[in-house]
Amino acid sequence: MSLLTNILLLSSLITSLFVPPTDKEKKLKEEEVRFQEDVRIFDETHEASFRYFWEWAHPVSGLTPRRSLENKRFDIGIGASGFGIQAIIVGAHRGWVSREEVVDHLLKVTYFLDQKAVKYHGVFPHLIHGKTGQLIKFGGQDGADIQETSNLMMGLLVARAYFDGDNHKEVQLRKSITELWEAVDYTVHEYQNGLWWNHSETQKENNGLKLLMKGYTESMTSYALALGHPKHPIKKKSYQAYVNGKNFVNGRKYYGYTLDVGKPKGGPLYLAQTPFVTMDPRDMEDQYTFYWKRSIAHSLINWTYCFKHAPKEYQYSKGDWGLTASQIPTGYNNMAGPNKDKGVIAPSGALGVFPYVPYQSFMALRNFYENHKEGLWDKYGFKDAYSIKDNWYSDRYLGLDQGRTVIMMENYRSGLFWELSKKIPELQVAKKKMGISSPKFKTGFPLAVKENISQRVQLIRHPELKAYHVDYYLAKDADVSFEFRHINGDVTTLNSPKFKSEGMHQLVFEKKDFLSGTKGKLIMTINGKTSEELPVQLF
């Protein structure tokens, strides 16, 4: 190589080192910094929320206090404890605590539930004392609560599926869980072809039963476990009380989204969360709805209402959203939603729907952390609720809300509990009796739902994958490739043709030089021919 050539190469290298970055390169670097910060906030929030169930658990029973008030730590929520069991499994799965520590903790929990906690035909009350196990009256209830018990049992069944080791402790844990589970007699709560919420030992009328479980509510969990119970199942026809109840079939449109089932405008977001902390809505369809798309519609209705249709004095925004049951300045609003809005946002609302609307949930997470942290954040993450209108921040955590946050954030990250649900045979029996089956998809993007304002599916990079992802389905084996067609006609190849078998797959692609807000279409090519197009916007 000549001296002149070397000089020219060196000159070119030096020049390239001092070429100022373009506006696009600057923007891409800024967006990468923003993404890394979002991931950090996500991780910090997830672990801090888990710590409520690990550090605030009652020292005697290991169960979950209903709320984070020091003088009420003995006040144990049975349903919150079910969510708490799943939450500490997240801790083991993430390595925040060891697997053996969690097993030891759960052995203490199951011993207390078996030996000390009051039960009525195997069914627990809403509240018990964390040290003595005795009944604490709640809202006039003086006996068994089937929904709280079902939340507890779902948590225990998940633990039985997760801790599948052959060592002595895990074997003993599974045995203890099975004994507690099989002792639950759902038939005591079955009356007049329905399942009833509460059973009182003192009430004479109505066989001691109060509040029929009907219409689209969180009681889907109870019906599933009651129908699938191995020892004391209810009759198949009793499920009709649920699906024939008021606010089950809907079919109306709200802000452009059709809600097949549920309350007008969806009601509180916990109705899109509680049944699906374990059951996988992606694999649940019946004559009424596809539960995955129904949950997305519910979430987008809630978000759209908050930033476009709520009273202006509430001062909501694209990041200030999430209406669900929570504490409010004057007490508690258990039906908070677009039709029962009191101007109060609950972080568990937006964070508990991460699997359905990750872009909207990330906007909320960022906003809560960066704009409300001073009033909203403490040792265990975001407190229960806040109101901009009233300049009010909750002073506490609520176990049920905290649990939905931890569990659904994990389902977004890894699908952990949705995968574990496949290892719970009782749920498979129940779904069959409920008329729920796996959806029959056509080739395309069957899980994607367009946001109504942009008319595009909004994609944000996944915190684990560090990349965009979208699920697609093939009706038969094929060679498949994808490209991104920008709105100006430019094309970015995402992958070369690859053989894929029939079934559900996931397209994962890097950010590359896509700027946040980029619009275009994902083009699926099958065996050399364009097959499907999906309008998307990348963030």
N, C-alpha and C positions, 0 to 999 in steps of 0.2 A: 504493500500500500504506500503511495507516494506521500511525501511530506505535505503537499498541497491538500491531498485528500484528508489527511489527519487534521490539518488546520480547519478545513471546512466542517468536518464532523464535530470537532470541539466547539467551534463557533456556533453550530446549530444547537448543540446540547446546552451551552451557556444561555443562548437566546431563549430556549424552551423553558429553562428554569425561571426566567424572569417575565414570561408572558403572563399578564394579569388574568385571573380567572374570569370567565364570562358570567353574565348575570345568572344564567341557568345553573352553572357550576356552583355559584354562591348559594343559590336557592336550594340545590340538592344537598349541599353540606348542612345548611340550616335545618332542612327537613330530617336529615339523619340524626342531628343532635336532638331535635324534637322527639323523634321516635325513640331514641335511647332513653330519654327522660320519661316518656310515657311508660315504657317497659319498667323502668325503675319504680315509678309511682304504683303501677299495677302490682308488682312484686311486694312492695312495702305494704300496700293496702291489704293484699291477700293474707300475708303472714300476720299482720297486726290484728286483723279480724279473727283469724284462727286463735290467737292468743287469748281471746275472751273465754273460749271454751276450755283451754288448757290451764290457764292461770287463775281464772275466776271460778272454776268448778268448785262445788262444795267440798271441803276437805274430808268430810266423813263419807258421803255417798258417791262423790265423784260426778254427780249429776249437775245440770246447768241451771243456775238461778234465772228466774224469769226476767230479771232486770238487774242493772249494775248499781244498786243502792246498797251501801255497806250495811245498813240496819235491816236489810231484807235479803241477805245472802242465803238464808235458810229457805227462802220462798222458791221452791223448785218447780219449774215448768216441765211437765212430762213431754209435751210436744217439742219444746225447745231442747230437751235432753236428747230426743231422737235426732234432731238436726245436729246437736253437739257431737253425737257419736260419729256422724259422717264427717263433721268438721275436723275432728282429731285424726280420723283416717287420712284426711288431706295432709295433716301435719306429718304423719308417718310417710306418706307417699312423696312428699316434697323434701323430706329429710330435716324438717325443722325440729322434730323429736324422733327418737328411735322407735322402730317397730316394737321392740320388747317393752319399752315404756308404755306404749299405747295398749298393748295386750294386758299388762299389769293393771293399768287404769280401768280397762273394760271388765276385767275380772272383779275388781272392786265394785263397779257399777252393777254387774249382774248379780253378785252376792247380795247387795243391798236391795235390789228390786225383788229378789226371791225371798229373802229372809226378813226384811224389815218393812218394806213399802206396803201400804194398804192396797188391797185389790178387791174387786167385786167380780167373781166369776172370771178371774184372770185379767180384768180390765181395770186400768188405773184411773184415778181422778185427774182433773185438770192440774191441780197443784198438790204437792205434798211437802212435808217438812224435811229438809235436807239431812237432819240429824236423826230424827225419830221415825221418819217415813209415814207419819200420820197425815190424814186429810187436812187440807187447808181449804176452807170454803171460798168459792170464787163465783161472783155473779149469781148468787143464789143456788149454785150447784152444791149438792151434798152427797154426791156419789160418783159413779163411773162416767168417764168421758171417752167415747169411742174414737173420736178424731185425734185427740191428743195421744191416745194409746196407739193408734195406727201410725202416727208420725214416729213414735218411739219404736214400734216394731219394725218399721221400714229401716230405721237406722240400725237396729240389731241384725236384721237379715242381711243388710249390706256388709256389716262387720263379719258375719258368718261366711259370706262369700269371699271377702278380702283376705281374712286370716285363715288361709287354707293349708298352713304348714302341718307337719306331722309330729312336731315337738309337743310335749305334755301340756304346756300352757295353752297353745292354740287349739288343741284337741278339746281340752276342758272348756275353753271359751265357747266353742261351737256347740258343745253339749248343753251348756248352761243357757245359751241363747235359744236353742231348740225347745228346751223345757219351758221357758218363759213364753215363747211364741205359741206352742201347742196348748198351753193352758188358757189362752184367750178364747172365751166363748162368745162369738159374734151373734149366735142365735138368741141370746138374751136381749139383744138390741134390735131384733127383727120382730116387726109387728105390723099387721095389716099390709103385707107385701112391700115393706120398706125398711130402711135402716134408720134407727133413731139415735140422735147425738148423745143424749145423757140418760143415765139410768139412776134413779133415786131409790135408795133402800127404804125411805120413809114415805114416799108418795104412794098413795093407794090407787088413784085413778090411772087409766091408760097403761096398766101394768108397770107403773113407775117410770114410764118413758116420756121424754120431752124433746121437742124439736126434730121433726122429720127432716132427713137429709135429702134434699131434692133440688133440682136445677143445677146449673153449672157452678160448682163450688170446689173448694179444696177437698171435699169429701170423696172425690174420685179415688183418693188414696184408701179410704176406709172401705169403699165398695170393692176395690180390687183385692185387698187383703181378706175381706170377709168372704168373697166368692172363691178365693183360692186357698182358703184355710184347710189344712190337711185333716183336722179333727172336728171342727165346728163350723162348717161353711153355711152361709145363708143360701136360700133358694135362688135359682137363676132369675126367676120372675121378680124378685124383690129389687133388682136393679132398675126396673121400670119406674120406680118412684123417683129415681135420680134423673133419668133421661126425659121423663114426662113432666117434670116439675117446671114451674115458672122460671124464665130466664135460662132455659137450656137451648132450645132451637131459637135462633135469631134470624140470620140471613140478610140483615140490613147493611147498608153501606154507611161508613162514617169517614169523612175526609178522604173518600176514594178507596177505602179498604173494606172489603166484605168480611163481616164477622159471622161465621156460620153458626156458632153457638156462644152463649154467654150473655151477660148483662148488657144493656145499652151502653155503647162506647167502651165496653169491656169491663168496666168496674176496676177495682184495685188490682195492681199488677201481681200481687201474690197469687192470683188465680192462674197466672201463666207460669208460676214458679213451683208452688207446693207439690202438685201431683207429679211434677217432672224433675224433682231433685234426684229421683231414682229412675222412674220410668222414662224411656227414651221416646220423645215425641216424634222423632224422625222415623220411627218404626211403628207408628200408631195411626191407623185410619179405620173409620167405621162409616156407617151410612150417613152420619151427621157431618163429619169433618175430617180433614187431615190435621192432626193436632200440632204438627210442626208449623205449618203455615198459619194456622189459627193463632198460635202464640206470637208469631211475628206480626200479624195484623194487629193483635191486641197491643203489642209494644209500640208499634208505629202510630196507632191511634192516640195513645197516651202522649207520646212525644210531640206529635203534630198539634194536639190540643194545647199543650203547655206553651209552645213558642208562637203559635199563630192565633189561638182562639180563646185563651184564658183571659179573664179580666186584666186590664193593663196595670191596675194597682198591685197585682201580685208580682209583677216584674220578673216573670219567667223568661227563659231564653232557650236557645238550642242546647245549652249546657246545664241550665237550671230546669230539670224535669225529673219526673219519677213520682207518680201518685200511687200510693198504696197505703195499707193500714199502718198507722204510726201514731206516736205521741204528737199532740198539737198543744198550743199554749194553754188551752182550757181543759185539757184532759187527753182523750184518745179518740181517733176517728178510724173505726174498723172498716169503713166502706169507702175510703178515699179513692176517688177516681174523677174523671171529667164531670160526672153528674153530681158528685158529692165533694167538690173541691172546697177546701177551707184556706187555700193560699199557703199550704205547707208541702214542702218537698221532702221525700224520704230517700236518702242515698240507696237504701236496699232496693228501691223500686227500679232505678236505672241500672245498678250494678248486678241485680239479680236476673236481668234479661240479657246479659252479655252474649250468651250463645245465639240469641235470635237477631240482635241488632248491634253488633260490635262497634260499628262506627259511632252510633248515637251514644252507646254506653261509654266509649272512650272519651267523647266530648264531655260527658257528665263527670267522669272520673277526674279529668284534667281540671275542670272548672271547680269541683268540690275542693280539690287539693290546693289549687293555686289562688282561688278567689274567696274561699270560705274556710280555709284551714284554721285560722285563728279562733273562730268560734265553734268549728265543727269537729276538729281532729283532736284525739287524745290517745291514750296508751293503746287502745284496742281499735284504732282506725277511726272511721267516721261515726259520730254519734247518730242517734236515731233519726233526727229530722231538723229542719230549719225553715224559717219564714223570712223572706226579705221584707215583705210588707210590714211585718210586726217587729223587725229587727230582733228576732228571737232564734236562739239555738237550743236544742234539747240538752239536758244535763245528764243524759243516761244512754246506755245501750239496752236494747231489748233482744232477748235470746233468739226469738223466732226470726226477727229481721236479720240479725247478725248471721244466723245459720244459713238462711237462704243466700246471703251474699257469698259466704265462703264456698258453699257447695256449687252454686251455679257458676262462679268464677272458675272453679276447677273443671266443671263440665265443659266450659268454653276452652280452657287450656288443653285438656286431654280427653274429655269424654269419659273420665274414670268411672263415674257411677252409672252412666248409661251402659257401659260395658259390663259392669258388675251385675246389673239387673238381669242380664242374660243367664247368670249363674244362680238365679233365684227361681226354682221351678214353680213355686206357688204363683208367681206373677204370670207365667206362661199359661197356666191353667185358668187364671182369672181373666186374662185378655180374651181368651177363646169364649168364655161364658159371656163376656161383655160385648161380643161381636166386633172386637178390635183385632185387626190383622196387619201384616206388613203391607205397605202400599205397593201397588203394581205400577211401576214407572215405565215411561217411554224413553227412548234415547233423548238426551238433552241435559238440562240443568234443573231437575225437579225440585230442589230444595231452595232455589233462589227466588226472592221476592223483590220486585222493583219498589223503590221508594217513590211515592206518588208525585211529589213536586218535581223531582228531576227525571222521573220515568226511567231510572236506571237502578241497577243493583249497586249499592255502595260498598266498596271493598277497602278494608284497611289491613295493614300488615299484622299478622298474628304474632303475639309476643314470644311464642315458643319457636315457631318456624322462622321468624324474622323475614317473612315473605308473604305475598298475597296467596290466597288459596280459595278455591271454589270447587264444590262437589259436582260431579257429572255422572250420568248413568248411561250404560250401553245395553241395549236390548239383545245384542249378540256379540260374539268375539269379533274384533276388528283391529286394523291399524289406525291409530288416532294421532292427530297432531293439532296444535293450537297456534293461533296468531292473534295479535292485538291490532285491530284496525282503528287508527286515530280518526277523529272527525274530519281532519283535513285530507284523509285518504292515505296517509303514510301507514306502513305496515311494520310491526315488530314481531319477528318470529319468536315464539315462546318455547317451542321444543320441536324436535324432529319426530317423524312418525314412529310410534312404538306400538307393539302388539299388546292389546289389553283384552282380558276375558270379559264375558258378560257380567254385569253387576255394577255396583257403585264404586267410583274411584275419586281421587282428588287431584285436581290440577294445582300445582304449586309453582309460582314464578317469582323471580327476584324483582326488586324495585327498578334496577337498571337506571335509565335516565327519565323514568316517568315522574313528572312533577305532581305534587298533590293537587287534586282537582281535575286531573286529566280525564277526558271523556272519550269513549270509543266503544268498540264492540269486541267481545271475545268470539272468535270464529273457530268452530270445531270442524275439522276435516276428517272424514271417515273413508278409509280405503281410497284416498285421493280425491274425494268429492266433498265440497262444502255441505255440511249437514245441518248445523245449528248455529244460531247467533244469539248472543246475550249482551244487551246494552249495559255498560258498567261505567262507574266513575271511581277512580283510584284516589285514595288519600294516604 
